């Protein structure tokens, strides 16, 4: 099980076309801050029907789109 699985399940469960989640919102879903390992794990989102479309370090947000 991936440490990011709770996030992927959140995306799949709510089934929106897209999400713009702040790092703080993601932290509340996961229970920990995201780190650089997210760049490796983001490909797992495709197994749940989503892609990490845009990661903004400046805005501290990630946009996920349904694929």
CHARMM-style PDB file with segment names, atoms N, HN, CA, C and O in Angstrom:
ATOM      1  N   UNK     1       0.840  -1.188   0.000  1.00  0.00      PROA
ATOM      2  CA  UNK     1       0.000   0.000   0.000  1.00  0.00      PROA
ATOM      3  C   UNK     1       0.884   1.251   0.000  1.00  0.00      PROA
ATOM      4  O   UNK     1       1.846   1.353   0.762  1.00  0.00      PROA
ATOM      5  N   UNK     2       0.544   2.170  -0.849  1.00  0.00      PROA
ATOM      6  HN  UNK     2      -0.237   2.087  -1.468  1.00  0.00      PROA
ATOM      7  CA  UNK     2       1.275   3.426  -0.955  1.00  0.00      PROA
ATOM      8  C   UNK     2       0.907   4.354   0.198  1.00  0.00      PROA
ATOM      9  O   UNK     2      -0.222   4.336   0.688  1.00  0.00      PROA
ATOM     10  N   UNK     3       1.862   5.156   0.620  1.00  0.00      PROA
ATOM     11  HN  UNK     3       2.779   5.171   0.222  1.00  0.00      PROA
ATOM     12  CA  UNK     3       1.559   6.116   1.676  1.00  0.00      PROA
ATOM     13  C   UNK     3       0.592   7.198   1.186  1.00  0.00      PROA
ATOM     14  O   UNK     3      -0.001   7.906   1.999  1.00  0.00      PROA
ATOM     15  N   UNK     4       0.429   7.331  -0.127  1.00  0.00      PROA
ATOM     16  HN  UNK     4       0.912   6.756  -0.788  1.00  0.00      PROA
ATOM     17  CA  UNK     4      -0.490   8.320  -0.694  1.00  0.00      PROA
ATOM     18  C   UNK     4      -1.868   7.739  -1.035  1.00  0.00      PROA
ATOM     19  O   UNK     4      -2.725   8.446  -1.565  1.00  0.00      PROA
ATOM     20  N   UNK     5      -2.078   6.477  -0.738  1.00  0.00      PROA
ATOM     21  HN  UNK     5      -1.382   5.903  -0.307  1.00  0.00      PROA
ATOM     22  CA  UNK     5      -3.354   5.842  -1.064  1.00  0.00      PROA
ATOM     23  C   UNK     5      -4.571   6.559  -0.473  1.00  0.00      PROA
ATOM     24  O   UNK     5      -5.597   6.634  -1.151  1.00  0.00      PROA
ATOM     25  N   UNK     6      -4.514   7.091   0.756  1.00  0.00      PROA
ATOM     26  HN  UNK     6      -3.681   7.030   1.307  1.00  0.00      PROA
ATOM     27  CA  UNK     6      -5.684   7.831   1.253  1.00  0.00      PROA
ATOM     28  C   UNK     6      -6.062   9.020   0.364  1.00  0.00      PROA
ATOM     29  O   UNK     6      -7.243   9.338   0.221  1.00  0.00      PROA
ATOM     30  N   UNK     7      -5.073   9.668  -0.226  1.00  0.00      PROA
ATOM     31  HN  UNK     7      -4.114   9.409  -0.110  1.00  0.00      PROA
ATOM     32  CA  UNK     7      -5.346  10.785  -1.140  1.00  0.00      PROA
ATOM     33  C   UNK     7      -6.003  10.280  -2.413  1.00  0.00      PROA
ATOM     34  O   UNK     7      -6.981  10.865  -2.878  1.00  0.00      PROA
ATOM     35  N   UNK     8      -5.478   9.203  -2.981  1.00  0.00      PROA
ATOM     36  HN  UNK     8      -4.684   8.728  -2.602  1.00  0.00      PROA
ATOM     37  CA  UNK     8      -6.061   8.654  -4.209  1.00  0.00      PROA
ATOM     38  C   UNK     8      -7.502   8.197  -3.953  1.00  0.00      PROA
ATOM     39  O   UNK     8      -8.381   8.411  -4.788  1.00  0.00      PROA
ATOM     40  N   UNK     9      -7.739   7.571  -2.807  1.00  0.00      PROA
ATOM     41  HN  UNK     9      -7.025   7.396  -2.129  1.00  0.00      PROA
ATOM     42  CA  UNK     9      -9.091   7.135  -2.466  1.00  0.00      PROA
ATOM     43  C   UNK     9     -10.032   8.323  -2.288  1.00  0.00      PROA
ATOM     44  O   UNK     9     -11.202   8.249  -2.663  1.00  0.00      PROA
ATOM     45  N   UNK    10      -9.530   9.408  -1.721  1.00  0.00      PROA
ATOM     46  HN  UNK    10      -8.580   9.467  -1.416  1.00  0.00      PROA
ATOM     47  CA  UNK    10     -10.322  10.634  -1.563  1.00  0.00      PROA
ATOM     48  C   UNK    10     -10.757  11.157  -2.927  1.00  0.00      PROA
ATOM     49  O   UNK    10     -11.925  11.497  -3.119  1.00  0.00      PROA
ATOM     50  N   UNK    11      -9.833  11.221  -3.867  1.00  0.00      PROA
ATOM     51  HN  UNK    11      -8.885  10.945  -3.711  1.00  0.00      PROA
ATOM     52  CA  UNK    11     -10.155  11.706  -5.212  1.00  0.00      PROA
ATOM     53  C   UNK    11     -11.209  10.817  -5.862  1.00  0.00      PROA
ATOM     54  O   UNK    11     -12.194  11.305  -6.416  1.00  0.00      PROA
ATOM     55  N   UNK    12     -10.992   9.517  -5.788  1.00  0.00      PROA
ATOM     56  HN  UNK    12     -10.192   9.121  -5.338  1.00  0.00      PROA
ATOM     57  CA  UNK    12     -11.896   8.562  -6.429  1.00  0.00      PROA
ATOM     58  C   UNK    12     -13.286   8.594  -5.783  1.00  0.00      PROA
ATOM     59  O   UNK    12     -14.302   8.563  -6.478  1.00  0.00      PROA
ATOM     60  N   UNK    13     -13.319   8.655  -4.466  1.00  0.00      PROA
ATOM     61  HN  UNK    13     -12.494   8.680  -3.901  1.00  0.00      PROA
ATOM     62  CA  UNK    13     -14.588   8.625  -3.735  1.00  0.00      PROA
ATOM     63  C   UNK    13     -15.462   9.834  -4.065  1.00  0.00      PROA
ATOM     64  O   UNK    13     -16.670   9.696  -4.259  1.00  0.00      PROA
ATOM     65  N   UNK    14     -14.857  11.011  -4.130  1.00  0.00      PROA
ATOM     66  HN  UNK    14     -13.876  11.124  -3.973  1.00  0.00      PROA
ATOM     67  CA  UNK    14     -15.614  12.233  -4.381  1.00  0.00      PROA
ATOM     68  C   UNK    14     -15.912  12.454  -5.857  1.00  0.00      PROA
ATOM     69  O   UNK    14     -16.822  13.208  -6.202  1.00  0.00      PROA
ATOM     70  N   UNK    15     -15.146  11.795  -6.733  1.00  0.00      PROA
ATOM     71  HN  UNK    15     -14.407  11.182  -6.452  1.00  0.00      PROA
ATOM     72  CA  UNK    15     -15.451  11.696  -8.164  1.00  0.00      PROA
ATOM     73  C   UNK    15     -15.738  13.014  -8.872  1.00  0.00      PROA
ATOM     74  O   UNK    15     -16.669  13.093  -9.673  1.00  0.00      PROA
ATOM     75  N   UNK    16     -14.963  14.034  -8.592  1.00  0.00      PROA
ATOM     76  HN  UNK    16     -14.206  13.970  -7.941  1.00  0.00      PROA
ATOM     77  CA  UNK    16     -15.100  15.305  -9.307  1.00  0.00      PROA
ATOM     78  C   UNK    16     -14.270  15.258 -10.586  1.00  0.00      PROA
ATOM     79  O   UNK    16     -13.370  14.429 -10.722  1.00  0.00      PROA
ATOM     80  N   UNK    17     -14.579  16.151 -11.519  1.00  0.00      PROA
ATOM     81  HN  UNK    17     -15.310  16.825 -11.408  1.00  0.00      PROA
ATOM     82  CA  UNK    17     -13.793  16.237 -12.750  1.00  0.00      PROA
ATOM     83  C   UNK    17     -12.396  16.771 -12.475  1.00  0.00      PROA
ATOM     84  O   UNK    17     -11.430  16.365 -13.121  1.00  0.00      PROA
ATOM     85  N   UNK    18     -12.291  17.694 -11.504  1.00  0.00      PROA
ATOM     86  HN  UNK    18     -13.075  18.025 -10.979  1.00  0.00      PROA
ATOM     87  CA  UNK    18     -10.981  18.205 -11.119  1.00  0.00      PROA
ATOM     88  C   UNK    18     -11.010  18.721  -9.694  1.00  0.00      PROA
ATOM     89  O   UNK    18     -12.065  19.043  -9.148  1.00  0.00      PROA
ATOM     90  N   UNK    19      -9.855  18.791  -9.120  1.00  0.00      PROA
ATOM     91  HN  UNK    19      -8.997  18.530  -9.564  1.00  0.00      PROA
ATOM     92  CA  UNK    19      -9.657  19.271  -7.762  1.00  0.00      PROA
ATOM     93  C   UNK    19      -8.508  20.253  -7.762  1.00  0.00      PROA
ATOM     94  O   UNK    19      -7.544  20.092  -8.510  1.00  0.00      PROA
ATOM     95  N   UNK    20      -8.609  21.264  -6.930  1.00  0.00      PROA
ATOM     96  HN  UNK    20      -9.392  21.395  -6.323  1.00  0.00      PROA
ATOM     97  CA  UNK    20      -7.464  22.121  -6.635  1.00  0.00      PROA
ATOM     98  C   UNK    20      -7.310  22.065  -5.118  1.00  0.00      PROA
ATOM     99  O   UNK    20      -8.039  22.729  -4.380  1.00  0.00      PROA
ATOM    100  N   UNK    21      -6.365  21.274  -4.674  1.00  0.00      PROA
ATOM    101  HN  UNK    21      -5.774  20.734  -5.273  1.00  0.00      PROA
ATOM    102  CA  UNK    21      -6.163  21.057  -3.250  1.00  0.00      PROA
ATOM    103  C   UNK    21      -4.900  21.759  -2.778  1.00  0.00      PROA
ATOM    104  O   UNK    21      -3.853  21.687  -3.420  1.00  0.00      PROA
ATOM    105  N   UNK    22      -5.018  22.434  -1.651  1.00  0.00      PROA
ATOM    106  HN  UNK    22      -5.869  22.492  -1.129  1.00  0.00      PROA
ATOM    107  CA  UNK    22      -3.842  23.060  -1.050  1.00  0.00      PROA
ATOM    108  C   UNK    22      -3.017  21.993  -0.345  1.00  0.00      PROA
ATOM    109  O   UNK    22      -3.508  20.903  -0.051  1.00  0.00      PROA
ATOM    110  N   UNK    23      -1.775  22.317  -0.083  1.00  0.00      PROA
ATOM    111  HN  UNK    23      -1.376  23.203  -0.322  1.00  0.00      PROA
ATOM    112  CA  UNK    23      -0.925  21.392   0.660  1.00  0.00      PROA
ATOM    113  C   UNK    23      -1.539  21.087   2.025  1.00  0.00      PROA
ATOM    114  O   UNK    23      -1.430  19.964   2.517  1.00  0.00      PROA
ATOM    115  N   UNK    24      -2.184  22.083   2.641  1.00  0.00      PROA
ATOM    116  HN  UNK    24      -2.273  22.996   2.241  1.00  0.00      PROA
ATOM    117  CA  UNK    24      -2.822  21.882   3.950  1.00  0.00      PROA
ATOM    118  C   UNK    24      -4.003  20.916   3.852  1.00  0.00      PROA
ATOM    119  O   UNK    24      -4.185  20.070   4.727  1.00  0.00      PROA
ATOM    120  N   UNK    25      -4.809  21.038   2.789  1.00  0.00      PROA
ATOM    121  HN  UNK    25      -4.661  21.725   2.078  1.00  0.00      PROA
ATOM    122  CA  UNK    25      -5.926  20.102   2.592  1.00  0.00      PROA
ATOM    123  C   UNK    25      -5.400  18.683   2.394  1.00  0.00      PROA
ATOM    124  O   UNK    25      -5.962  17.724   2.922  1.00  0.00      PROA
ATOM    125  N   UNK    26      -4.335  18.561   1.641  1.00  0.00      PROA
ATOM    126  HN  UNK    26      -3.878  19.340   1.212  1.00  0.00      PROA
ATOM    127  CA  UNK    26      -3.738  17.246   1.413  1.00  0.00      PROA
ATOM    128  C   UNK    26      -3.184  16.681   2.717  1.00  0.00      PROA
ATOM    129  O   UNK    26      -3.302  15.486   2.987  1.00  0.00      PROA
ATOM    130  N   UNK    27      -2.577  17.554   3.522  1.00  0.00      PROA
ATOM    131  HN  UNK    27      -2.481  18.525   3.303  1.00  0.00      PROA
ATOM    132  CA  UNK    27      -2.064  17.118   4.824  1.00  0.00      PROA
ATOM    133  C   UNK    27      -3.198  16.588   5.699  1.00  0.00      PROA
ATOM    134  O   UNK    27      -3.020  15.594   6.402  1.00  0.00      PROA
ATOM    135  N   UNK    28      -4.362  17.243   5.664  1.00  0.00      PROA
ATOM    136  HN  UNK    28      -4.506  18.051   5.092  1.00  0.00      PROA
ATOM    137  CA  UNK    28      -5.486  16.781   6.494  1.00  0.00      PROA
ATOM    138  C   UNK    28      -6.027  15.435   6.002  1.00  0.00      PROA
ATOM    139  O   UNK    28      -6.541  14.647   6.796  1.00  0.00      PROA
ATOM    140  N   UNK    29      -5.915  15.173   4.711  1.00  0.00      PROA
ATOM    141  HN  UNK    29      -5.497  15.813   4.066  1.00  0.00      PROA
ATOM    142  CA  UNK    29      -6.356  13.883   4.159  1.00  0.00      PROA
ATOM    143  C   UNK    29      -5.356  12.782   4.510  1.00  0.00      PROA
ATOM    144  O   UNK    29      -5.743  11.678   4.894  1.00  0.00      PROA
ATOM    145  N   UNK    30      -4.078  13.094   4.376  1.00  0.00      PROA
ATOM    146  HN  UNK    30      -3.764  13.991   4.064  1.00  0.00      PROA
ATOM    147  CA  UNK    30      -3.023  12.089   4.565  1.00  0.00      PROA
ATOM    148  C   UNK    30      -2.567  11.934   6.009  1.00  0.00      PROA
ATOM    149  O   UNK    30      -2.195  10.841   6.436  1.00  0.00      PROA
ATOM    150  N   UNK    31      -2.599  13.027   6.754  1.00  0.00      PROA
ATOM    151  HN  UNK    31      -2.902  13.915   6.407  1.00  0.00      PROA
ATOM    152  CA  UNK    31      -2.075  12.997   8.110  1.00  0.00      PROA
ATOM    153  C   UNK    31      -0.598  13.356   8.181  1.00  0.00      PROA
ATOM    154  O   UNK    31       0.012  13.258   9.246  1.00  0.00      PROA
ATOM    155  N   UNK    32      -0.021  13.768   7.065  1.00  0.00      PROA
ATOM    156  HN  UNK    32      -0.517  13.848   6.200  1.00  0.00      PROA
ATOM    157  CA  UNK    32       1.379  14.201   7.026  1.00  0.00      PROA
ATOM    158  C   UNK    32       1.571  15.161   5.859  1.00  0.00      PROA
ATOM    159  O   UNK    32       0.774  15.187   4.922  1.00  0.00      PROA
ATOM    160  N   UNK    33       2.639  15.946   5.933  1.00  0.00      PROA
ATOM    161  HN  UNK    33       3.287  15.925   6.695  1.00  0.00      PROA
ATOM    162  CA  UNK    33       2.975  16.872   4.846  1.00  0.00      PROA
ATOM    163  C   UNK    33       3.487  16.098   3.638  1.00  0.00      PROA
ATOM    164  O   UNK    33       4.191  15.099   3.779  1.00  0.00      PROA
ATOM    165  N   UNK    34       3.121  16.575   2.447  1.00  0.00      PROA
ATOM    166  HN  UNK    34       2.548  17.387   2.333  1.00  0.00      PROA
ATOM    167  CA  UNK    34       3.703  15.967   1.253  1.00  0.00      PROA
ATOM    168  C   UNK    34       5.155  16.427   1.146  1.00  0.00      PROA
ATOM    169  O   UNK    34       5.522  17.492   1.641  1.00  0.00      PROA
ATOM    170  N   UNK    35       5.958  15.616   0.501  1.00  0.00      PROA
ATOM    171  HN  UNK    35       5.660  14.751   0.099  1.00  0.00      PROA
ATOM    172  CA  UNK    35       7.365  15.949   0.320  1.00  0.00      PROA
ATOM    173  C   UNK    35       7.766  15.633  -1.123  1.00  0.00      PROA
ATOM    174  O   UNK    35       6.912  15.359  -1.966  1.00  0.00      PROA
ATOM    175  N   UNK    36       9.049  15.673  -1.395  1.00  0.00      PROA
ATOM    176  HN  UNK    36       9.744  15.896  -0.711  1.00  0.00      PROA
ATOM    177  CA  UNK    36       9.523  15.433  -2.764  1.00  0.00      PROA
ATOM    178  C   UNK    36       9.174  14.042  -3.279  1.00  0.00      PROA
ATOM    179  O   UNK    36       9.127  13.827  -4.490  1.00  0.00      PROA
ATOM    180  N   UNK    37       8.933  13.108  -2.387  1.00  0.00      PROA
ATOM    181  HN  UNK    37       8.971  13.283  -1.403  1.00  0.00      PROA
ATOM    182  CA  UNK    37       8.570  11.761  -2.833  1.00  0.00      PROA
ATOM    183  C   UNK    37       7.253  11.768  -3.608  1.00  0.00      PROA
ATOM    184  O   UNK    37       6.975  10.845  -4.373  1.00  0.00      PROA
ATOM    185  N   UNK    38       6.442  12.813  -3.407  1.00  0.00      PROA
ATOM    186  HN  UNK    38       6.668  13.563  -2.785  1.00  0.00      PROA
ATOM    187  CA  UNK    38       5.181  12.902  -4.142  1.00  0.00      PROA
ATOM    188  C   UNK    38       5.422  12.857  -5.643  1.00  0.00      PROA
ATOM    189  O   UNK    38       4.610  12.305  -6.385  1.00  0.00      PROA
ATOM    190  N   UNK    39       6.510  13.422  -6.089  1.00  0.00      PROA
ATOM    191  HN  UNK    39       7.170  13.871  -5.486  1.00  0.00      PROA
ATOM    192  CA  UNK    39       6.819  13.437  -7.523  1.00  0.00      PROA
ATOM    193  C   UNK    39       6.969  12.026  -8.076  1.00  0.00      PROA
ATOM    194  O   UNK    39       6.658  11.778  -9.241  1.00  0.00      PROA
ATOM    195  N   UNK    40       7.438  11.112  -7.256  1.00  0.00      PROA
ATOM    196  HN  UNK    40       7.691  11.314  -6.309  1.00  0.00      PROA
ATOM    197  CA  UNK    40       7.550   9.708  -7.661  1.00  0.00      PROA
ATOM    198  C   UNK    40       6.192   9.016  -7.599  1.00  0.00      PROA
ATOM    199  O   UNK    40       5.834   8.246  -8.489  1.00  0.00      PROA
ATOM    200  N   UNK    41       5.453   9.297  -6.550  1.00  0.00      PROA
ATOM    201  HN  UNK    41       5.744   9.923  -5.826  1.00  0.00      PROA
ATOM    202  CA  UNK    41       4.183   8.602  -6.310  1.00  0.00      PROA
ATOM    203  C   UNK    41       3.012   9.143  -7.116  1.00  0.00      PROA
ATOM    204  O   UNK    41       1.995   8.462  -7.241  1.00  0.00      PROA
ATOM    205  N   UNK    42       3.124  10.352  -7.668  1.00  0.00      PROA
ATOM    206  HN  UNK    42       3.950  10.906  -7.566  1.00  0.00      PROA
ATOM    207  CA  UNK    42       1.982  10.959  -8.352  1.00  0.00      PROA
ATOM    208  C   UNK    42       1.459  10.107  -9.498  1.00  0.00      PROA
ATOM    209  O   UNK    42       0.282  10.208  -9.846  1.00  0.00      PROA
ATOM    210  N   UNK    43       2.300   9.273 -10.090  1.00  0.00      PROA
ATOM    211  HN  UNK    43       3.255   9.190  -9.807  1.00  0.00      PROA
ATOM    212  CA  UNK    43       1.852   8.419 -11.190  1.00  0.00      PROA
ATOM    213  C   UNK    43       0.809   7.402 -10.740  1.00  0.00      PROA
ATOM    214  O   UNK    43       0.031   6.906 -11.555  1.00  0.00      PROA
ATOM    215  N   UNK    44       0.789   7.087  -9.437  1.00  0.00      PROA
ATOM    216  HN  UNK    44       1.421   7.490  -8.775  1.00  0.00      PROA
ATOM    217  CA  UNK    44      -0.198   6.146  -8.901  1.00  0.00      PROA
ATOM    218  C   UNK    44      -1.629   6.660  -9.043  1.00  0.00      PROA
ATOM    219  O   UNK    44      -2.568   5.866  -9.094  1.00  0.00      PROA
ATOM    220  N   UNK    45      -1.802   7.968  -9.108  1.00  0.00      PROA
ATOM    221  HN  UNK    45      -1.039   8.613  -9.067  1.00  0.00      PROA
ATOM    222  CA  UNK    45      -3.135   8.557  -9.216  1.00  0.00      PROA
ATOM    223  C   UNK    45      -3.861   8.048 -10.460  1.00  0.00      PROA
ATOM    224  O   UNK    45      -5.089   7.961 -10.472  1.00  0.00      PROA
ATOM    225  N   UNK    46      -3.110   7.713 -11.499  1.00  0.00      PROA
ATOM    226  HN  UNK    46      -2.113   7.784 -11.489  1.00  0.00      PROA
ATOM    227  CA  UNK    46      -3.730   7.227 -12.741  1.00  0.00      PROA
ATOM    228  C   UNK    46      -4.497   5.927 -12.526  1.00  0.00      PROA
ATOM    229  O   UNK    46      -5.485   5.665 -13.211  1.00  0.00      PROA
ATOM    230  N   UNK    47      -4.041   5.111 -11.573  1.00  0.00      PROA
ATOM    231  HN  UNK    47      -3.237   5.323 -11.017  1.00  0.00      PROA
ATOM    232  CA  UNK    47      -4.749   3.868 -11.257  1.00  0.00      PROA
ATOM    233  C   UNK    47      -6.125   4.144 -10.661  1.00  0.00      PROA
ATOM    234  O   UNK    47      -6.990   3.269 -10.649  1.00  0.00      PROA
ATOM    235  N   UNK    48      -6.322   5.364 -10.167  1.00  0.00      PROA
ATOM    236  HN  UNK    48      -5.619   6.076 -10.177  1.00  0.00      PROA
ATOM    237  CA  UNK    48      -7.585   5.762  -9.549  1.00  0.00      PROA
ATOM    238  C   UNK    48      -8.373   6.713 -10.445  1.00  0.00      PROA
ATOM    239  O   UNK    48      -9.405   7.248 -10.040  1.00  0.00      PROA
ATOM    240  N   UNK    49      -7.882   6.917 -11.661  1.00  0.00      PROA
ATOM    241  HN  UNK    49      -7.044   6.482 -11.990  1.00  0.00      PROA
ATOM    242  CA  UNK    49      -8.597   7.724 -12.640  1.00  0.00      PROA
ATOM    243  C   UNK    49      -8.256   9.204 -12.654  1.00  0.00      PROA
ATOM    244  O   UNK    49      -9.000  10.004 -13.223  1.00  0.00      PROA
ATOM    245  N   UNK    50      -7.136   9.584 -12.033  1.00  0.00      PROA
ATOM    246  HN  UNK    50      -6.532   8.934 -11.571  1.00  0.00      PROA
ATOM    247  CA  UNK    50      -6.749  10.989 -11.971  1.00  0.00      PROA
ATOM    248  C   UNK    50      -5.286  11.173 -12.339  1.00  0.00      PROA
ATOM    249  O   UNK    50      -4.496  10.229 -12.320  1.00  0.00      PROA
ATOM    250  N   UNK    51      -4.945  12.419 -12.675  1.00  0.00      PROA
ATOM    251  HN  UNK    51      -5.587  13.186 -12.690  1.00  0.00      PROA
ATOM    252  CA  UNK    51      -3.559  12.776 -12.897  1.00  0.00      PROA
ATOM    253  C   UNK    51      -3.253  14.050 -12.125  1.00  0.00      PROA
ATOM    254  O   UNK    51      -4.113  14.919 -11.984  1.00  0.00      PROA
ATOM    255  N   UNK    52      -2.035  14.158 -11.627  1.00  0.00      PROA
ATOM    256  HN  UNK    52      -1.337  13.452 -11.741  1.00  0.00      PROA
ATOM    257  CA  UNK    52      -1.576  15.395 -10.995  1.00  0.00      PROA
ATOM    258  C   UNK    52      -1.216  16.333 -12.142  1.00  0.00      PROA
ATOM    259  O   UNK    52      -0.121  16.255 -12.699  1.00  0.00      PROA
ATOM    260  N   UNK    53      -2.139  17.212 -12.485  1.00  0.00      PROA
ATOM    261  HN  UNK    53      -3.029  17.276 -12.032  1.00  0.00      PROA
ATOM    262  CA  UNK    53      -2.005  18.060 -13.661  1.00  0.00      PROA
ATOM    263  C   UNK    53      -0.998  19.185 -13.444  1.00  0.00      PROA
ATOM    264  O   UNK    53      -0.143  19.433 -14.294  1.00  0.00      PROA
ATOM    265  N   UNK    54      -1.104  19.871 -12.293  1.00  0.00      PROA
ATOM    266  HN  UNK    54      -1.799  19.670 -11.603  1.00  0.00      PROA
ATOM    267  CA  UNK    54      -0.201  21.000 -12.049  1.00  0.00      PROA
ATOM    268  C   UNK    54       0.133  21.073 -10.567  1.00  0.00      PROA
ATOM    269  O   UNK    54      -0.752  21.080  -9.711  1.00  0.00      PROA
ATOM    270  N   UNK    55       1.411  21.126 -10.287  1.00  0.00      PROA
ATOM    271  HN  UNK    55       2.130  21.120 -10.982  1.00  0.00      PROA
ATOM    272  CA  UNK    55       1.895  21.283  -8.920  1.00  0.00      PROA
ATOM    273  C   UNK    55       2.486  22.684  -8.823  1.00  0.00      PROA
ATOM    274  O   UNK    55       3.457  23.001  -9.510  1.00  0.00      PROA
ATOM    275  N   UNK    56       1.901  23.520  -7.970  1.00  0.00      PROA
ATOM    276  HN  UNK    56       1.112  23.262  -7.412  1.00  0.00      PROA
ATOM    277  CA  UNK    56       2.387  24.884  -7.805  1.00  0.00      PROA
ATOM    278  C   UNK    56       3.059  25.022  -6.443  1.00  0.00      PROA
ATOM    279  O   UNK    56       2.397  25.003  -5.406  1.00  0.00      PROA
ATOM    280  N   UNK    57       4.357  25.157  -6.462  1.00  0.00      PROA
ATOM    281  HN  UNK    57       4.894  25.172  -7.305  1.00  0.00      PROA
ATOM    282  CA  UNK    57       5.105  25.348  -5.219  1.00  0.00      PROA
ATOM    283  C   UNK    57       4.822  26.737  -4.658  1.00  0.00      PROA
ATOM    284  O   UNK    57       4.740  26.919  -3.443  1.00  0.00      PROA
ATOM    285  N   UNK    58       4.674  27.709  -5.544  1.00  0.00      PROA
ATOM    286  HN  UNK    58       4.741  27.562  -6.531  1.00  0.00      PROA
ATOM    287  CA  UNK    58       4.416  29.086  -5.116  1.00  0.00      PROA
ATOM    288  C   UNK    58       3.065  29.194  -4.411  1.00  0.00      PROA
ATOM    289  O   UNK    58       2.978  29.775  -3.329  1.00  0.00      PROA
ATOM    290  N   UNK    59       2.002  28.635  -5.020  1.00  0.00      PROA
ATOM    291  HN  UNK    59       2.073  28.163  -5.898  1.00  0.00      PROA
ATOM    292  CA  UNK    59       0.662  28.701  -4.438  1.00  0.00      PROA
ATOM    293  C   UNK    59       0.418  27.616  -3.395  1.00  0.00      PROA
ATOM    294  O   UNK    59      -0.560  27.666  -2.649  1.00  0.00      PROA
ATOM    295  N   UNK    60       1.316  26.638  -3.351  1.00  0.00      PROA
ATOM    296  HN  UNK    60       2.111  26.598  -3.956  1.00  0.00      PROA
ATOM    297  CA  UNK    60       1.176  25.475  -2.465  1.00  0.00      PROA
ATOM    298  C   UNK    60      -0.138  24.740  -2.729  1.00  0.00      PROA
ATOM    299  O   UNK    60      -0.915  24.456  -1.818  1.00  0.00      PROA
ATOM    300  N   UNK    61      -0.354  24.441  -4.018  1.00  0.00      PROA
ATOM    301  HN  UNK    61       0.277  24.672  -4.758  1.00  0.00      PROA
ATOM    302  CA  UNK    61      -1.548  23.714  -4.440  1.00  0.00      PROA
ATOM    303  C   UNK    61      -1.172  22.661  -5.474  1.00  0.00      PROA
ATOM    304  O   UNK    61      -0.130  22.738  -6.125  1.00  0.00      PROA
ATOM    305  N   UNK    62      -2.057  21.677  -5.601  1.00  0.00      PROA
ATOM    306  HN  UNK    62      -2.903  21.615  -5.072  1.00  0.00      PROA
ATOM    307  CA  UNK    62      -1.940  20.676  -6.654  1.00  0.00      PROA
ATOM    308  C   UNK    62      -3.301  20.573  -7.320  1.00  0.00      PROA
ATOM    309  O   UNK    62      -4.329  20.463  -6.652  1.00  0.00      PROA
ATOM    310  N   UNK    63      -3.294  20.609  -8.642  1.00  0.00      PROA
ATOM    311  HN  UNK    63      -2.459  20.698  -9.185  1.00  0.00      PROA
ATOM    312  CA  UNK    63      -4.520  20.423  -9.411  1.00  0.00      PROA
ATOM    313  C   UNK    63      -4.520  18.997  -9.941  1.00  0.00      PROA
ATOM    314  O   UNK    63      -3.565  18.551 -10.577  1.00  0.00      PROA
ATOM    315  N   UNK    64      -5.608  18.293  -9.666  1.00  0.00      PROA
ATOM    316  HN  UNK    64      -6.384  18.655  -9.149  1.00  0.00      PROA
ATOM    317  CA  UNK    64      -5.807  16.935 -10.161  1.00  0.00      PROA
ATOM    318  C   UNK    64      -6.946  16.966 -11.170  1.00  0.00      PROA
ATOM    319  O   UNK    64      -7.980  17.585 -10.923  1.00  0.00      PROA
ATOM    320  N   UNK    65      -6.761  16.307 -12.293  1.00  0.00      PROA
ATOM    321  HN  UNK    65      -5.920  15.804 -12.493  1.00  0.00      PROA
ATOM    322  CA  UNK    65      -7.805  16.200 -13.302  1.00  0.00      PROA
ATOM    323  C   UNK    65      -8.192  14.737 -13.493  1.00  0.00      PROA
ATOM    324  O   UNK    65      -7.351  13.839 -13.438  1.00  0.00      PROA
ATOM    325  N   UNK    66      -9.477  14.523 -13.717  1.00  0.00      PROA
ATOM    326  HN  UNK    66     -10.160  15.252 -13.761  1.00  0.00      PROA
ATOM    327  CA  UNK    66      -9.965  13.176 -14.019  1.00  0.00      PROA
ATOM    328  C   UNK    66      -9.510  12.824 -15.425  1.00  0.00      PROA
ATOM    329  O   UNK    66      -9.542  13.662 -16.326  1.00  0.00      PROA
ATOM    330  N   UNK    67      -9.087  11.584 -15.609  1.00  0.00      PROA
ATOM    331  HN  UNK    67      -9.061  10.903 -14.877  1.00  0.00      PROA
ATOM    332  CA  UNK    67      -8.644  11.161 -16.947  1.00  0.00      PROA
ATOM    333  C   UNK    67      -9.594  10.127 -17.519  1.00  0.00      PROA
ATOM    334  OT1 UNK    67      -9.388   9.651 -18.635  1.00  0.00      PROA
TER     335      UNK     67
END
